Amino acid sequence: MLGLADVKALAAAKPSAVAERPFGPEHVVYKIGGKMFAIVADSEPVSMTLKCDPVLSEIVRGEYAAIAPGYHTDKRHWITIRQDEALPDDEIARLIDHAYEQVRGKLTRAAKAALAEAEAASGD
């Protein structure tokens, strides 16, 4: 089962991802281009809220008891995962990737260009 450090590492490893704590010390928010894609609680078992396509959200909520509508977020576009043994690690990794891509894909052309420039300069 993925631990807190593993989940944080997966989110932080995304190109141009930035970690902030705008909601206080108990949550890490991961952003791309200034937009949130993941909120991870500093707790075990792992609890996180991820950006999610509404159709995929319904599918994964039907498959896994550990996935619910987003807590304190738009329940149509966010899911909250409270990790349990029945939720495979690769599914969590896939949902983090999906959250990142959901946000990156909706960035403005200017924001995408700025990210591409920053990534090229840093070698990401």
Buried (B, 14 or more C-beta within 10 A) or exposed (E): EBEBEBBBEBBBEBEBBEEEEEEEEEBBBBBBBEEBBBBBBBEEBBBBBBBBBEEBBBEBBEEBEBBBBBBEBEBEBBBBBBBEEEBEEEBBBEBBBBBBBBBBEEBEEEBBEBBEEEEEEEEE
